[in-house]
Amino acid sequence: MFETIKGINLKKALLNEMIKFAKKSYPTEAVMLLFGQISQDWAFLEVLEPMKNIRDSPITFEIDPEEFYKIYLKNEDANRKFIGIFHSHPAPSYPSQIDIPNMKVNQVIWLILGGSIAESDFAFKNIKGYIWRNDSVQEVEIQII
């Protein structure tokens, strides 16, 4: 399903929700599941599902599998597809050495919001999208509408 995905479309309001959640979660990595639709090689984000990072770590995240399953079924019942994972980094927006093996297993879009902990308000610098495809991490486009 994701072999030909060019990128993801998301509304500015959803991006603002991601940033707010990441700031609230800091210094722990924030994590959200992304649900929506796929059409003509694009993912369209419709719903953010904030999740608890059960690792409570600034450098990695883990989601309770039972919670994941409940959220997955709820969205499947609403005809939404699991299209991605969002998480924050207190560093640049690139997949970490911890992220990459998980991207191989979860071949969906990974949105990473990076920021600088050197700044007192932890202002986020950017958001980038990635996918594991053809045995490597590839960047995908993000269209904010």
N, C-alpha and C positions, 0 to 999 in steps of 0.2 A: 504494500500500500504506500510506503514512503520512498520507494526506489526512485521516483521521478519528481518528488516534491521540490519545488523551487524556493518556497518560502512560506511565511506565515503572515496573515493579516490580523491586526489587532487594533481595537479601538483605543484611543488615547485614555479614556476613562479606565480601561482595564490595565493599561500600563501604569497609570497613577495608583491603582489598587496594589499592583505588584510592588511598586516603590514604597508605598506606605507600609505594607506588610513586612518588607525586608528591613525597613528602618525600625519598626516595632520589634522585630525578632532579634536585631543586633544585640550582642555579638554572635549569637547563634545563627548558623545558616538558615535562611528562610527557605521553605519548599512549598510549592503548589503543584497540583495536577491540573493539566490543561485539557479541556474538552471542547469539541466543536465539530466542524464538518471538513471534508476534503472534496475539492472540486477543481478540475482542470489544473492539476499539479500544484495547487495552493491549499494550505490549511487555513481555515477561518476560525479563529478563537471566539468562542461564545461564553464559556463559563470557566471561572477560576475556582479551584477547590483548595483553600488553604489547609495545609496538613501540619501536624505536630512533628517536629524533628526529634525523634526519640533518642537520638545520640546527644542532643543538646551540645553540639560541637560547633566551633567557629570554622572548621575546615572540612567538614563532611556532613552528610545528612543520611537519615534512614527513616523510612515510613513504616508504621505498623502494618503488616500484611493484611490483617483483618479489616482495618480502616480503609486501606486501599481498595479491597474487594467491595466493601459496602458502597464507597463512592463510585467505583467503576459500575456496579450494577444500577445504581440510581441514575447515572448518566446514560447508560445503555438503554434503560427503560424510557428515557426521554429522547431516544434516537440521536444521542450525541456520541461521537467517537473519541477515544482516548488519543489525543494528538501530540501531547508533549508533557514535559516536566520543566518547571521553572525553579531556579534556586539562585541564591545570592552568594557572592564571594566578597570578602573584605579585601580584594585585590583585583587585578584586571579581569575582564570578562572572557576568559579562555578556559576550556576544560582542563581540570587538574589531572594529575596522575591517578587520583582516586576516581574521578568522573569517567575517564576513558574506558576502563573495563566495564563499568555500568552502562555506558552508552552502547557497547557491543551487545549487551543482553537486552537492553530496552531501546530498540531502534525506532525511536520517536524523535520529535524535535525537542532539543534541549535549549531553553532560554536561560542565559546566565546574565545576571545583573551585577556588575562590578562596581566597587567604590574604593575610596581611600580612607583607611582608618586614621591617616595622618591629619585629616580634616576634622575639626571638633564636632561638626554636625553630621559626619559620615554621609556626605553628599555623594550620590551615585553618579558615576561618570558616564556609563552607557549600558546598553543591553545588546547582546549579540545572540544569534541563533546558530545552532549546530545540529548535525545529524551524523550518525555512523553509517557510512555507505561506501561500498567498494573497498572494504578493508581499511578505511581511514576516516578521520574526523573531517567533515566538510562544513564550511560555513553556509548558511542559508539566509536568504533575504528576509528582512522584517519590514513590512509596510504598516505604518501607523496611520490609521484613518480617523 
